[in-house]
Amino acid sequence: MNKVESKVMLLWDFENSNNINANEKNSIRRKLKNRIQSNGFLYFEVSESRSQLTNKKIAIDRFQQLIQVALVPDKARVKTKIPRSVVLERLDRKSKKSEKKKSRRWKMD
């Protein structure tokens, strides 16, 4: 357990940052909404090591990775059609299962 107070907290006011444009701010806001506090600051903390300097390096590295991942543009979804063979296979399975269940029913003659 870390008994020495060496935790590093990193706060970034990305809303007022001049280094990123509006699209990037929207992307960060959408993808990192769990890390954004109510005052609009992006919050990040590290307390792994007993050394505060080491925690600071870890925090900066992870923070940069987090921002890089958040700024990667989303891929556009390409709509695909279900192949006819797959549809026919599913319908065939359904009809076989239906026939099996019909044959199990009790019939009064």
C-alpha positions as CSV (number, residue, x, y, z in Angstrom):
1,M,0.0,0.0,0.0
2,N,1.2,3.5,-0.8
3,K,1.6,5.1,2.6
4,V,3.4,8.2,1.4
5,E,1.3,10.9,-0.3
6,S,2.8,10.8,-3.8
7,K,-0.4,10.8,-5.8
8,V,-0.3,13.0,-8.9
9,M,-3.5,14.6,-10.2
10,L,-3.6,16.1,-13.7
11,L,-6.3,18.6,-14.5
12,W,-6.7,20.0,-18.0
13,D,-9.2,22.7,-19.0
14,F,-9.6,21.5,-22.6
15,E,-12.6,23.8,-23.3
16,N,-10.4,26.9,-23.0
17,S,-7.4,25.3,-24.7
18,N,-6.1,27.0,-27.9
19,N,-4.2,23.9,-29.0
20,I,-7.3,22.0,-30.2
21,N,-10.1,22.9,-32.5
22,A,-13.9,22.6,-31.9
23,N,-14.2,19.1,-33.6
24,E,-11.4,17.8,-31.4
25,K,-13.1,19.3,-28.3
26,N,-16.3,17.6,-29.2
27,S,-14.5,14.3,-29.7
28,I,-12.8,14.5,-26.3
29,R,-16.1,15.5,-24.7
30,R,-17.9,12.5,-26.2
31,K,-15.2,9.9,-25.7
32,L,-13.9,10.9,-22.3
33,K,-17.1,12.0,-20.7
34,N,-16.4,9.7,-17.7
35,R,-13.2,11.6,-16.9
36,I,-14.6,15.1,-17.3
37,Q,-15.7,16.8,-14.0
38,S,-18.7,19.1,-13.6
39,N,-16.4,22.2,-13.9
40,G,-15.3,21.1,-17.3
41,F,-11.8,19.9,-16.4
42,L,-10.4,16.6,-17.7
43,Y,-9.3,14.7,-14.6
44,F,-6.5,12.1,-14.4
45,E,-4.7,10.7,-11.4
46,V,-1.9,8.2,-10.8
47,S,-0.7,6.8,-7.5
48,E,1.2,3.6,-8.5
49,S,4.7,4.4,-7.4
50,R,6.1,5.8,-4.1
51,S,8.0,8.4,-6.1
52,Q,6.0,11.4,-7.1
53,L,8.3,12.1,-10.0
54,T,7.7,8.6,-11.3
55,N,3.9,9.1,-10.9
56,K,4.2,12.3,-12.8
57,K,5.9,10.7,-15.7
58,I,3.4,7.9,-15.8
59,A,0.5,10.4,-15.6
60,I,1.8,12.4,-18.5
61,D,2.5,9.4,-20.7
62,R,-1.0,7.9,-20.0
63,F,-2.6,11.2,-20.5
64,Q,-1.0,11.7,-23.9
65,Q,-2.1,8.2,-24.9
66,L,-5.6,8.9,-23.7
67,I,-5.9,12.1,-25.7
68,Q,-4.4,10.4,-28.8
69,V,-7.0,7.6,-28.6
70,A,-9.8,10.2,-28.1
71,L,-8.7,12.2,-31.1
72,V,-8.7,9.2,-33.5
73,P,-11.7,9.8,-35.8
74,D,-14.5,7.2,-35.8
75,K,-14.8,4.9,-38.7
76,A,-17.9,5.4,-40.7
77,R,-20.1,2.3,-40.6
78,V,-20.5,0.6,-43.9
79,K,-24.0,-0.9,-44.2
80,T,-23.9,-4.5,-45.5
81,K,-26.6,-6.7,-46.7
82,I,-27.1,-10.2,-45.3
83,P,-26.2,-12.7,-48.0
84,R,-29.1,-14.6,-49.4
85,S,-27.6,-18.0,-48.5
86,V,-27.4,-17.0,-44.8
87,V,-31.1,-15.9,-44.9
88,L,-32.1,-19.2,-46.5
89,E,-30.0,-21.2,-44.1
90,R,-31.7,-19.4,-41.1
91,L,-35.2,-20.0,-42.5
92,D,-34.4,-23.6,-43.1
93,R,-33.2,-24.1,-39.5
94,K,-36.4,-22.4,-38.3
95,S,-38.7,-24.6,-40.4
96,K,-36.8,-27.8,-39.3
97,K,-37.1,-26.8,-35.6
98,S,-40.8,-26.0,-36.2
99,E,-41.4,-29.4,-37.7
100,K,-39.6,-31.1,-34.8
101,K,-41.8,-29.3,-32.3
102,K,-45.0,-30.0,-34.2
103,S,-44.2,-33.7,-34.2
104,R,-43.9,-33.7,-30.4
105,R,-47.4,-32.3,-29.9
106,W,-50.2,-34.5,-28.7
107,K,-52.8,-35.0,-31.3
108,M,-56.3,-36.1,-30.6
109,D,-57.7,-38.2,-33.5
